[in-house]
Amino acid sequence: MSNIEEQLEHLASPEDRQKHLRGLAVLKQIGGENFGGPVSQLARFSEDLARFTVQYAYGDVLSRDGLDLRTRQIVTVATLLAHGSAQSQLSFHLNGLLNVGGTADDVVDLLFISAGLLGFPTAINAVPIVRDLLAGRGESKNAMEAQSAPAIPQISSDRLTILYQIAPEFPKWREQVLDQEIFCSVHLEPRLAHLASAAMLAARGKAGASFDAHLASALAAGATHSDIVEMVIQLSVYSGFPAALNAAGRARDIFAASERPQANAQERVDTTEDDDDRFERGAATLAATSGGFGAGVVDSFKDIAPGLGRLIVAHCYGDIFSRPALDPKWRELSAISALAAQGTVAAEKPLGVHVDAALNLGADPEEIIETLFNIIPYAGYPLIEKALLIAHQRISLFNEKQTADSAS
């Protein structure tokens, strides 16, 4: 027995020793060789908190029989991706997913799902974590063709009619990008893909109609009521009881629905007909706004998920940022607003990128600052304080470059 393992065993009191040892056993399966390192460090701060972590998270919840450990780690990773600021925990549990039978393809599938449900910054931020993890383990992708792709839940006909009236591009993009280009790239079993999707939405605090739809789709794909219950219980560990309680209320309503949802399997669809046009248009738009080129974005993904890198250029810039209804500068200011309001670690680098782009397109520093001031009432002072410091750094670098260019 290692010194750390012995130290962690000694945290248990006589009355909770059985639960404590059960939790340590599960933690060892997930954490692998360094399973006790994070909890040992935590014990230096608070032995009580370290004991709670072992006994509640692992001894009470992850040791339950309702879900196998691979499924539990998929749910955990989905939840941590939605958190957006738990990078060390995300790395630990991505490694844990591989330790309990998950594959590199499982990991990449979760990146694709997060890009569609949480936004591209979440996936972009996770790529270096995944790259380091796979390189350290000598893992590689070896995608197997799925028997059926997990189709996105359908929008109700009434809602779809309204969306076509006010923004016809939106449902078209939803079908092409979210369904055919993202979910049809996923090789996870549909049941697991929809459980992961529901966990992401609940953890992000978006447990609304889309959460309900993914639960219904999970049930249609073979998930049981017990699977859903276990997923919600696990949310209490990695996203807190408020998220779990909100999700439980909505899941209860789904269970009570009079009609069982029907399976909605969907064959993979070839959507590459206009991909080159979309990509070239996106690359040109990206070059005009940020001074970069689409190939750079694609290259950053090529060893992990090249299709995802190409999709960012094609969809974000080729489909959306190239549209003429908004002046490019105002598009960048709106992106700054959205990223600052998220306030996650995953949003920090994209925030700097879009500050640079706004400056390149002629935005005054005062316009960027006013954009951030405008969201103080909606995001709060701590998030905007962080955003202002990021903006100040990018503005200072931009001004230094302008001065150097003028002098040369």
VEXDOFI-492504 format. One record per residue (C-alpha): residue number from 1; x, y, z; residue in three letters. Coordinates in nm, 4 decimals, always signed. Layout:
BEGIN
- fimi / X / Y / Z / doke
- NUM / X / Y / Z / ala
...
//
This chain:
BEGIN
- fimi / X / Y / Z / doke
- 1 / +0.0000 / +0.0000 / +0.0000 / met
- 2 / +0.1383 / +0.3433 / -0.0954 / ser
- 3 / +0.1817 / +0.6234 / +0.1552 / asn
- 4 / -0.0963 / +0.8238 / -0.0122 / ile
- 5 / -0.3348 / +0.5269 / -0.0087 / glu
- 6 / -0.2599 / +0.4691 / +0.3573 / glu
- 7 / -0.3126 / +0.8381 / +0.4310 / gln
- 8 / -0.6503 / +0.8358 / +0.2551 / leu
- 9 / -0.7623 / +0.5226 / +0.4390 / glu
- 10 / -0.6796 / +0.6898 / +0.7709 / his
- 11 / -0.9276 / +0.9694 / +0.6902 / leu
- 12 / -1.2148 / +0.7325 / +0.7628 / ala
- 13 / -1.3768 / +0.7201 / +1.1037 / ser
- 14 / -1.4844 / +0.3789 / +1.2412 / pro
- 15 / -1.8532 / +0.4344 / +1.1642 / glu
- 16 / -1.8013 / +0.5259 / +0.7979 / asp
- 17 / -1.5022 / +0.3052 / +0.7191 / arg
- 18 / -1.6919 / +0.0659 / +0.4913 / gln
- 19 / -1.8284 / +0.3469 / +0.2752 / lys
- 20 / -1.4893 / +0.5151 / +0.2739 / his
- 21 / -1.3090 / +0.2030 / +0.1504 / leu
- 22 / -1.5781 / +0.1489 / -0.1120 / arg
- 23 / -1.5226 / +0.5049 / -0.2337 / gly
- 24 / -1.1455 / +0.4607 / -0.2437 / leu
- 25 / -1.1848 / +0.1455 / -0.4521 / ala
- 26 / -1.3914 / +0.3291 / -0.7125 / val
- 27 / -1.1571 / +0.6282 / -0.7045 / leu
- 28 / -0.8667 / +0.3921 / -0.7704 / lys
- 29 / -1.0431 / +0.2448 / -1.0758 / gln
- 30 / -1.1105 / +0.5893 / -1.2203 / ile
- 31 / -0.7923 / +0.7685 / -1.1187 / gly
- 32 / -0.5456 / +0.4973 / -1.2085 / gly
- 33 / -0.1857 / +0.5285 / -1.0919 / glu
- 34 / -0.2271 / +0.8783 / -0.9445 / asn
- 35 / -0.5752 / +0.8140 / -0.8078 / phe
- 36 / -0.5013 / +0.9577 / -0.4648 / gly
- 37 / -0.2952 / +1.2615 / -0.5583 / gly
- 38 / -0.5730 / +1.5218 / -0.5895 / pro
- 39 / -0.7545 / +1.4038 / -0.2744 / val
- 40 / -0.4272 / +1.3896 / -0.0809 / ser
- 41 / -0.3594 / +1.7522 / -0.1734 / gln
- 42 / -0.7145 / +1.8407 / -0.0773 / leu
- 43 / -0.6617 / +1.6804 / +0.2646 / ala
- 44 / -0.3830 / +1.9287 / +0.3353 / arg
- 45 / -0.6447 / +2.2003 / +0.3108 / phe
- 46 / -0.9278 / +2.0150 / +0.4849 / ser
- 47 / -0.9404 / +1.6512 / +0.5864 / glu
- 48 / -1.3163 / +1.6810 / +0.6216 / asp
- 49 / -1.3564 / +1.7973 / +0.2608 / leu
- 50 / -1.1272 / +1.5189 / +0.1385 / ala
- 51 / -1.3312 / +1.2666 / +0.3371 / arg
- 52 / -1.6595 / +1.4028 / +0.1952 / phe
- 53 / -1.5153 / +1.3772 / -0.1566 / thr
- 54 / -1.4208 / +1.0124 / -0.1151 / val
- 55 / -1.7329 / +0.9078 / +0.0708 / gln
- 56 / -2.0065 / +1.1029 / -0.1045 / tyr
- 57 / -1.8819 / +1.1335 / -0.4625 / ala
- 58 / -1.7273 / +0.7868 / -0.4846 / tyr
- 59 / -1.8624 / +0.5870 / -0.1894 / gly
- 60 / -2.2264 / +0.6988 / -0.2160 / asp
- 61 / -2.2778 / +0.7916 / -0.5827 / val
- 62 / -2.0247 / +0.6549 / -0.8321 / leu
- 63 / -2.0245 / +0.3164 / -0.6573 / ser
- 64 / -2.3974 / +0.2699 / -0.7204 / arg
- 65 / -2.5005 / -0.0204 / -0.9415 / asp
- 66 / -2.7351 / +0.1773 / -1.1695 / gly
- 67 / -2.4736 / +0.2743 / -1.4318 / leu
- 68 / -2.1442 / +0.1167 / -1.5355 / asp
- 69 / -1.8322 / +0.3250 / -1.4769 / leu
- 70 / -1.7817 / +0.4079 / -1.8457 / arg
- 71 / -2.1306 / +0.5605 / -1.8586 / thr
- 72 / -2.0728 / +0.7425 / -1.5306 / arg
- 73 / -1.7491 / +0.8935 / -1.6618 / gln
- 74 / -1.9225 / +1.0024 / -1.9824 / ile
- 75 / -2.1813 / +1.1835 / -1.7676 / val
- 76 / -1.9078 / +1.3352 / -1.5484 / thr
- 77 / -1.7055 / +1.4619 / -1.8453 / val
- 78 / -2.0218 / +1.6044 / -2.0045 / ala
- 79 / -2.0985 / +1.7901 / -1.6812 / thr
- 80 / -1.7455 / +1.9275 / -1.6463 / leu
- 81 / -1.7392 / +2.0447 / -2.0082 / leu
- 82 / -2.0554 / +2.2428 / -1.9326 / ala
- 83 / -1.8926 / +2.3912 / -1.6236 / his
- 84 / -1.6326 / +2.5604 / -1.8430 / gly
- 85 / -1.3904 / +2.6409 / -1.5611 / ser
- 86 / -1.2967 / +2.3006 / -1.4180 / ala
- 87 / -1.0040 / +2.2161 / -1.6428 / gln
- 88 / -0.7999 / +2.0122 / -1.3920 / ser
- 89 / -1.1045 / +1.8061 / -1.2963 / gln
- 90 / -1.1924 / +1.7645 / -1.6644 / leu
- 91 / -0.8434 / +1.6300 / -1.7349 / ser
- 92 / -0.8657 / +1.3887 / -1.4402 / phe
- 93 / -1.2024 / +1.2514 / -1.5479 / his
- 94 / -1.1172 / +1.2306 / -1.9175 / leu
- 95 / -0.8259 / +1.0144 / -1.8083 / asn
- 96 / -1.0694 / +0.8294 / -1.5840 / gly
- 97 / -1.2986 / +0.7615 / -1.8780 / leu
- 98 / -1.0112 / +0.5883 / -2.0573 / leu
- 99 / -0.9204 / +0.3992 / -1.7381 / asn
- 100 / -1.2666 / +0.2392 / -1.7114 / val
- 101 / -1.3086 / +0.1232 / -2.0683 / gly
- 102 / -1.3793 / +0.4418 / -2.2595 / gly
- 103 / -1.1995 / +0.5113 / -2.5842 / thr
- 104 / -1.0378 / +0.8062 / -2.7578 / ala
- 105 / -1.3443 / +0.8115 / -2.9828 / asp
- 106 / -1.5691 / +0.8526 / -2.6767 / asp
- 107 / -1.3624 / +1.1576 / -2.5791 / val
- 108 / -1.3807 / +1.3168 / -2.9251 / val
- 109 / -1.7540 / +1.2429 / -2.9463 / asp
- 110 / -1.8079 / +1.4451 / -2.6282 / leu
- 111 / -1.6168 / +1.7361 / -2.7846 / leu
- 112 / -1.8471 / +1.7269 / -3.0868 / phe
- 113 / -2.1600 / +1.7186 / -2.8700 / ile
- 114 / -2.0320 / +2.0052 / -2.6553 / ser
- 115 / -1.9637 / +2.2154 / -2.9664 / ala
- 116 / -2.3264 / +2.1852 / -3.0723 / gly
- 117 / -2.4972 / +2.2185 / -2.7339 / leu
- 118 / -2.2580 / +2.4455 / -2.5413 / leu
- 119 / -2.0814 / +2.6403 / -2.8173 / gly
- 120 / -1.7495 / +2.6054 / -2.9955 / phe
- 121 / -1.5358 / +2.7766 / -2.7239 / pro
- 122 / -1.6028 / +2.4827 / -2.4900 / thr
- 123 / -1.4737 / +2.2322 / -2.7441 / ala
- 124 / -1.1809 / +2.4519 / -2.8486 / ile
- 125 / -1.0657 / +2.4916 / -2.4878 / asn
- 126 / -1.0778 / +2.1155 / -2.4281 / ala
- 127 / -0.8666 / +2.0227 / -2.7326 / val
- 128 / -0.5233 / +2.0861 / -2.5689 / pro
- 129 / -0.6354 / +1.8860 / -2.2634 / ile
- 130 / -0.7407 / +1.5965 / -2.4868 / val
- 131 / -0.4238 / +1.6207 / -2.6964 / arg
- 132 / -0.1971 / +1.6019 / -2.3911 / asp
- 133 / -0.4013 / +1.3192 / -2.2440 / leu
- 134 / -0.3981 / +1.1020 / -2.5547 / leu
- 135 / -0.0308 / +1.1707 / -2.6251 / ala
- 136 / +0.0618 / +1.0829 / -2.2672 / gly
- 137 / -0.1213 / +0.7523 / -2.2887 / arg
- 138 / -0.0224 / +0.6699 / -2.6457 / gly
- 139 / -0.3909 / +0.6546 / -2.7394 / glu
- 140 / -0.5181 / +0.7202 / -3.0892 / ser
- 141 / -0.8552 / +0.7509 / -3.2558 / lys
- 142 / -0.9804 / +0.4388 / -3.4257 / asn
- 143 / -1.3327 / +0.5295 / -3.5196 / ala
- 144 / -1.5776 / +0.2506 / -3.5844 / met
- 145 / -1.8861 / +0.3252 / -3.7885 / glu
- 146 / -2.1864 / +0.3481 / -3.5593 / ala
- 147 / -2.4856 / +0.1268 / -3.6340 / gln
- 148 / -2.7089 / +0.4336 / -3.6166 / ser
- 149 / -2.6295 / +0.7979 / -3.5524 / ala
- 150 / -2.7947 / +0.9676 / -3.2524 / pro
- 151 / -3.0442 / +1.2010 / -3.4180 / ala
- 152 / -3.1145 / +1.5346 / -3.2527 / ile
- 153 / -3.4630 / +1.5639 / -3.1003 / pro
- 154 / -3.7207 / +1.7145 / -3.3306 / gln
- 155 / -3.8659 / +2.0611 / -3.2633 / ile
- 156 / -4.2436 / +2.0674 / -3.2157 / ser
- 157 / -4.4327 / +2.1593 / -3.5315 / ser
- 158 / -4.5764 / +2.4769 / -3.3754 / asp
- 159 / -4.2341 / +2.5991 / -3.2660 / arg
- 160 / -4.0803 / +2.5003 / -3.5998 / leu
- 161 / -4.3430 / +2.7025 / -3.7878 / thr
- 162 / -4.2659 / +3.0122 / -3.5828 / ile
- 163 / -3.8908 / +2.9689 / -3.6284 / leu
- 164 / -3.9296 / +2.9421 / -4.0051 / tyr
- 165 / -4.1326 / +3.2636 / -4.0007 / gln
- 166 / -3.8883 / +3.4706 / -3.7960 / ile
- 167 / -3.5505 / +3.3123 / -3.8873 / ala
- 168 / -3.5705 / +3.0431 / -4.1560 / pro
- 169 / -3.1942 / +2.9948 / -4.1504 / glu
- 170 / -3.2021 / +2.8786 / -3.7883 / phe
- 171 / -3.3923 / +2.5499 / -3.8307 / pro
- 172 / -3.1969 / +2.4808 / -4.1495 / lys
- 173 / -2.8669 / +2.5281 / -3.9670 / trp
- 174 / -2.9970 / +2.3219 / -3.6757 / arg
- 175 / -3.0665 / +2.0319 / -3.9075 / glu
- 176 / -2.7486 / +2.0597 / -4.1122 / gln
- 177 / -2.4930 / +2.1602 / -3.8498 / val
- 178 / -2.6258 / +2.0192 / -3.5225 / leu
- 179 / -2.7758 / +1.7030 / -3.6654 / asp
- 180 / -2.5959 / +1.6077 / -3.9851 / gln
- 181 / -2.2497 / +1.7542 / -3.9178 / glu
- 182 / -2.2184 / +1.7154 / -3.5403 / ile
- 183 / -2.4441 / +1.4381 / -3.4124 / phe
- 184 / -2.3905 / +1.2281 / -3.7257 / cys
- 185 / -2.0174 / +1.2413 / -3.6491 / ser
- 186 / -2.0785 / +1.0847 / -3.3084 / val
- 187 / -2.0146 / +0.7129 / -3.2603 / his
- 188 / -2.1458 / +0.6869 / -2.9050 / leu
- 189 / -2.4493 / +0.4674 / -2.8685 / glu
- 190 / -2.7578 / +0.6931 / -2.9065 / pro
- 191 / -2.8626 / +0.6177 / -2.5485 / arg
- 192 / -2.5289 / +0.7452 / -2.4157 / leu
- 193 / -2.5150 / +1.0417 / -2.6532 / ala
- 194 / -2.8524 / +1.1657 / -2.5294 / his
- 195 / -2.7692 / +1.1010 / -2.1626 / leu
- 196 / -2.4509 / +1.3055 / -2.2084 / ala
- 197 / -2.6454 / +1.5792 / -2.3861 / ser
- 198 / -2.9016 / +1.5982 / -2.1054 / ala
- 199 / -2.6230 / +1.6157 / -1.8464 / ala
- 200 / -2.4548 / +1.9033 / -2.0324 / met
- 201 / -2.7768 / +2.1025 / -2.0569 / leu
- 202 / -2.8696 / +2.0461 / -1.6935 / ala
- 203 / -2.5201 / +2.1388 / -1.5726 / ala
- 204 / -2.5191 / +2.4573 / -1.7794 / arg
- 205 / -2.8528 / +2.5509 / -1.6203 / gly
- 206 / -3.0454 / +2.5042 / -1.9443 / lys
- 207 / -3.2739 / +2.2282 / -1.8228 / ala
- 208 / -3.5607 / +2.3367 / -2.0445 / gly
- 209 / -3.7303 / +2.2008 / -2.3531 / ala
- 210 / -3.4031 / +2.0758 / -2.5062 / ser
- 211 / -3.3191 / +1.8868 / -2.1871 / phe
- 212 / -3.6644 / +1.7274 / -2.1930 / asp
- 213 / -3.6205 / +1.6318 / -2.5577 / ala
- 214 / -3.2842 / +1.4638 / -2.4998 / his
- 215 / -3.4265 / +1.2691 / -2.2055 / leu
- 216 / -3.7142 / +1.1528 / -2.4248 / ala
- 217 / -3.4677 / +1.0587 / -2.6982 / ser
- 218 / -3.2543 / +0.8653 / -2.4473 / ala
- 219 / -3.5625 / +0.6691 / -2.3402 / leu
- 220 / -3.6545 / +0.6055 / -2.7032 / ala
- 221 / -3.3007 / +0.4748 / -2.7610 / ala
- 222 / -3.3285 / +0.2228 / -2.4775 / gly
- 223 / -3.2394 / +0.4152 / -2.1622 / ala
- 224 / -3.4359 / +0.3150 / -1.8540 / thr
- 225 / -3.5930 / +0.5325 / -1.5861 / his
- 226 / -3.3112 / +0.4094 / -1.3602 / ser
- 227 / -3.0480 / +0.5376 / -1.6066 / asp
- 228 / -3.2050 / +0.8837 / -1.5938 / ile
- 229 / -3.2314 / +0.8794 / -1.2152 / val
- 230 / -2.8655 / +0.7821 / -1.1798 / glu
- 231 / -2.7566 / +1.0546 / -1.4210 / met
- 232 / -2.9489 / +1.3138 / -1.2183 / val
- 233 / -2.8084 / +1.1868 / -0.8881 / ile
- 234 / -2.4580 / +1.2171 / -1.0321 / gln
- 235 / -2.5292 / +1.5784 / -1.1291 / leu
- 236 / -2.5461 / +1.6541 / -0.7568 / ser
- 237 / -2.1754 / +1.5672 / -0.7298 / val
- 238 / -2.0361 / +1.7587 / -1.0265 / tyr
- 239 / -2.2916 / +2.0353 / -1.0778 / ser
- 240 / -2.4539 / +2.0730 / -0.7360 / gly
- 241 / -2.7922 / +1.9976 / -0.5877 / phe
- 242 / -2.9784 / +2.2908 / -0.7486 / pro
- 243 / -2.8982 / +2.1571 / -1.0970 / ala
- 244 / -2.9870 / +1.8033 / -0.9890 / ala
- 245 / -3.3149 / +1.9080 / -0.8302 / leu
- 246 / -3.4186 / +2.1129 / -1.1338 / asn
- 247 / -3.3349 / +1.8202 / -1.3615 / ala
- 248 / -3.5235 / +1.5782 / -1.1357 / ala
- 249 / -3.8398 / +1.7872 / -1.1581 / gly
- 250 / -3.8325 / +1.7907 / -1.5363 / arg
- 251 / -3.7404 / +1.4221 / -1.5593 / ala
- 252 / -4.0365 / +1.3360 / -1.3382 / arg
- 253 / -4.2662 / +1.5094 / -1.5873 / asp
- 254 / -4.1116 / +1.3147 / -1.8752 / ile
- 255 / -4.1681 / +0.9894 / -1.6880 / phe
- 256 / -4.5309 / +1.0860 / -1.6305 / ala
- 257 / -4.5993 / +1.1572 / -1.9989 / ala
- 258 / -4.8808 / +0.9398 / -2.1263 / ser
- 259 / -4.7076 / +0.8382 / -2.4523 / glu
- 260 / -4.3732 / +0.6678 / -2.4661 / arg
- 261 / -4.1434 / +0.8446 / -2.7195 / pro
- 262 / -4.0717 / +0.6533 / -3.0354 / gln
- 263 / -3.7190 / +0.5786 / -3.1490 / ala
- 264 / -3.5854 / +0.8300 / -3.3982 / asn
- 265 / -3.2882 / +0.6570 / -3.5587 / ala
- 266 / -3.1387 / +0.8426 / -3.8530 / gln
- 267 / -2.9020 / +0.7341 / -4.1232 / glu
- 268 / -2.5888 / +0.9385 / -4.1768 / arg
- 269 / -2.6410 / +1.2067 / -4.4376 / val
- 270 / -2.3814 / +1.3385 / -4.6812 / asp
- 271 / -2.3742 / +1.7165 / -4.6397 / thr
- 272 / -2.0441 / +1.7901 / -4.8110 / thr
- 273 / -2.1913 / +1.9332 / -5.1324 / glu
- 274 / -2.1342 / +2.2963 / -5.0420 / asp
- 275 / -1.8715 / +2.2464 / -4.7693 / asp
- 276 / -1.5914 / +2.3841 / -4.9850 / asp
- 277 / -1.7886 / +2.7002 / -5.0624 / asp
- 278 / -1.8810 / +2.7471 / -4.6978 / arg
- 279 / -1.5246 / +2.6893 / -4.5849 / phe
- 280 / -1.3709 / +2.9245 / -4.8405 / glu
- 281 / -1.6231 / +3.1947 / -4.7542 / arg
- 282 / -1.5532 / +3.1391 / -4.3855 / gly
- 283 / -1.1772 / +3.1460 / -4.4329 / ala
- 284 / -1.2040 / +3.4766 / -4.6213 / ala
- 285 / -1.4251 / +3.6240 / -4.3493 / thr
- 286 / -1.1872 / +3.5069 / -4.0783 / leu
- 287 / -0.8911 / +3.6551 / -4.2651 / ala
- 288 / -1.0712 / +3.9886 / -4.3006 / ala
- 289 / -1.1659 / +4.0088 / -3.9335 / thr
- 290 / -0.8727 / +3.8610 / -3.7450 / ser
- 291 / -0.5899 / +3.8614 / -3.9950 / gly
- 292 / -0.5792 / +3.4824 / -3.9727 / gly
- 293 / -0.6774 / +3.2108 / -4.2144 / phe
- 294 / -0.9097 / +2.9150 / -4.1756 / gly
- 295 / -0.6319 / +2.6623 / -4.2217 / ala
- 296 / -0.4817 / +2.7705 / -3.8901 / gly
- 297 / -0.8000 / +2.6799 / -3.7064 / val
- 298 / -0.8281 / +2.3502 / -3.8892 / val
- 299 / -0.4632 / +2.2672 / -3.8170 / asp
- 300 / -0.5174 / +2.3122 / -3.4435 / ser
- 301 / -0.7692 / +2.0265 / -3.4536 / phe
- 302 / -0.6127 / +1.8007 / -3.7159 / lys
- 303 / -0.4689 / +1.5449 / -3.4743 / asp
- 304 / -0.7825 / +1.5256 / -3.2593 / ile
- 305 / -1.0933 / +1.6145 / -3.4606 / ala
- 306 / -1.0146 / +1.7703 / -3.8000 / pro
- 307 / -1.3809 / +1.7771 / -3.8986 / gly
- 308 / -1.4589 / +1.9949 / -3.5990 / leu
- 309 / -1.1919 / +2.2502 / -3.6909 / gly
- 310 / -1.3208 / +2.2743 / -4.0446 / arg
- 311 / -1.6775 / +2.3096 / -3.9178 / leu
- 312 / -1.5829 / +2.6081 / -3.7016 / ile
- 313 / -1.4582 / +2.7956 / -4.0072 / val
- 314 / -1.7444 / +2.6834 / -4.2324 / ala
- 315 / -2.0301 / +2.7427 / -3.9893 / his
- 316 / -1.9197 / +3.0208 / -3.7555 / cys
- 317 / -1.7586 / +3.2309 / -4.0279 / tyr
- 318 / -1.8947 / +3.0913 / -4.3544 / gly
- 319 / -2.2588 / +3.0629 / -4.2456 / asp
- 320 / -2.2939 / +3.3316 / -3.9778 / ile
- 321 / -2.0199 / +3.5954 / -3.9595 / phe
- 322 / -2.0248 / +3.6430 / -4.3364 / ser
- 323 / -2.3900 / +3.7517 / -4.3376 / arg
- 324 / -2.4412 / +4.1144 / -4.4436 / pro
- 325 / -2.7228 / +4.2232 / -4.2101 / ala
- 326 / -2.4800 / +4.3332 / -3.9358 / leu
- 327 / -2.1647 / +4.5352 / -3.9883 / asp
- 328 / -1.8634 / +4.3076 / -3.9138 / pro
- 329 / -1.7518 / +4.5333 / -3.6304 / lys
- 330 / -2.0884 / +4.4993 / -3.4567 / trp
- 331 / -2.0768 / +4.1243 / -3.4985 / arg
- 332 / -1.7457 / +4.1225 / -3.3132 / glu
- 333 / -1.8834 / +4.3462 / -3.0375 / leu
- 334 / -2.1797 / +4.1110 / -2.9957 / ser
- 335 / -1.9392 / +3.8161 / -2.9693 / ala
- 336 / -1.7433 / +4.0061 / -2.7019 / ile
- 337 / -2.0649 / +4.0605 / -2.5101 / ser
- 338 / -2.1649 / +3.6930 / -2.5238 / ala
- 339 / -1.8215 / +3.5626 / -2.4219 / leu
- 340 / -1.7801 / +3.8096 / -2.1364 / ala
- 341 / -2.1217 / +3.7138 / -2.0001 / ala
- 342 / -2.0250 / +3.3449 / -1.9992 / gln
- 343 / -1.7321 / +3.4247 / -1.7747 / gly
- 344 / -1.5805 / +3.0765 / -1.7961 / thr
- 345 / -1.2161 / +2.9881 / -1.8396 / val
- 346 / -1.3131 / +2.8293 / -2.1721 / ala
- 347 / -1.4399 / +3.1675 / -2.2930 / ala
- 348 / -1.1284 / +3.3706 / -2.2036 / glu
- 349 / -0.9134 / +3.2963 / -2.5083 / lys
- 350 / -1.2025 / +3.3442 / -2.7572 / pro
- 351 / -1.2823 / +3.6744 / -2.5833 / leu
- 352 / -0.9298 / +3.7959 / -2.6559 / gly
- 353 / -0.9574 / +3.6761 / -3.0165 / val
- 354 / -1.2767 / +3.8732 / -3.0723 / his
- 355 / -1.1377 / +4.1847 / -2.9036 / val
- 356 / -0.8488 / +4.1641 / -3.1521 / asp
- 357 / -1.0948 / +4.1212 / -3.4393 / ala
- 358 / -1.3051 / +4.4188 / -3.3293 / ala
- 359 / -0.9937 / +4.6372 / -3.3175 / leu
- 360 / -0.8840 / +4.5126 / -3.6601 / asn
- 361 / -1.2255 / +4.6114 / -3.7956 / leu
- 362 / -1.2003 / +4.9670 / -3.6650 / gly
- 363 / -1.3677 / +4.9485 / -3.3245 / ala
- 364 / -1.2485 / +5.2126 / -3.0818 / asp
- 365 / -1.1278 / +5.0867 / -2.7427 / pro
- 366 / -1.4071 / +5.2964 / -2.5927 / glu
- 367 / -1.6660 / +5.0967 / -2.7896 / glu
- 368 / -1.5242 / +4.7717 / -2.6542 / ile
- 369 / -1.5252 / +4.9049 / -2.2980 / ile
- 370 / -1.8826 / +5.0326 / -2.3362 / glu
- 371 / -1.9885 / +4.6924 / -2.4686 / thr
- 372 / -1.8549 / +4.5370 / -2.1495 / leu
- 373 / -2.0130 / +4.8057 / -1.9302 / phe
- 374 / -2.3463 / +4.7312 / -2.0924 / asn
- 375 / -2.3543 / +4.3771 / -1.9564 / ile
- 376 / -2.2626 / +4.4567 / -1.5953 / ile
- 377 / -2.6340 / +4.4490 / -1.4947 / pro
- 378 / -2.6758 / +4.1052 / -1.6563 / tyr
- 379 / -2.3501 / +3.9289 / -1.5703 / ala
- 380 / -2.2321 / +4.1032 / -1.2530 / gly
- 381 / -1.9156 / +4.2860 / -1.1586 / tyr
- 382 / -1.6746 / +3.9916 / -1.1077 / pro
- 383 / -1.7174 / +3.8588 / -1.4633 / leu
- 384 / -1.6871 / +4.2000 / -1.6237 / ile
- 385 / -1.3820 / +4.2819 / -1.4132 / glu
- 386 / -1.2118 / +3.9775 / -1.5627 / lys
- 387 / -1.3308 / +4.0687 / -1.9127 / ala
- 388 / -1.2021 / +4.4259 / -1.8781 / leu
- 389 / -0.8559 / +4.3015 / -1.7852 / leu
- 390 / -0.8493 / +4.0687 / -2.0886 / ile
- 391 / -0.9681 / +4.3524 / -2.3127 / ala
- 392 / -0.7073 / +4.5916 / -2.1682 / his
- 393 / -0.4285 / +4.3427 / -2.2436 / gln
- 394 / -0.5436 / +4.2957 / -2.6039 / arg
- 395 / -0.5940 / +4.6694 / -2.6592 / ile
- 396 / -0.2456 / +4.7432 / -2.5210 / ser
- 397 / -0.0862 / +4.4879 / -2.7529 / leu
- 398 / -0.2824 / +4.6280 / -3.0469 / phe
- 399 / -0.1666 / +4.9822 / -2.9675 / asn
- 400 / +0.1957 / +4.8677 / -2.9336 / glu
- 401 / +0.1774 / +4.6988 / -3.2726 / lys
- 402 / +0.0238 / +5.0101 / -3.4290 / gln
- 403 / +0.3022 / +5.2249 / -3.2860 / thr
- 404 / +0.5709 / +4.9844 / -3.4080 / ala
- 405 / +0.4163 / +4.9700 / -3.7566 / asp
- 406 / +0.4034 / +5.3488 / -3.7733 / ser
- 407 / +0.7670 / +5.3800 / -3.6735 / ala
- 408 / +0.8902 / +5.1267 / -3.9296 / ser
//
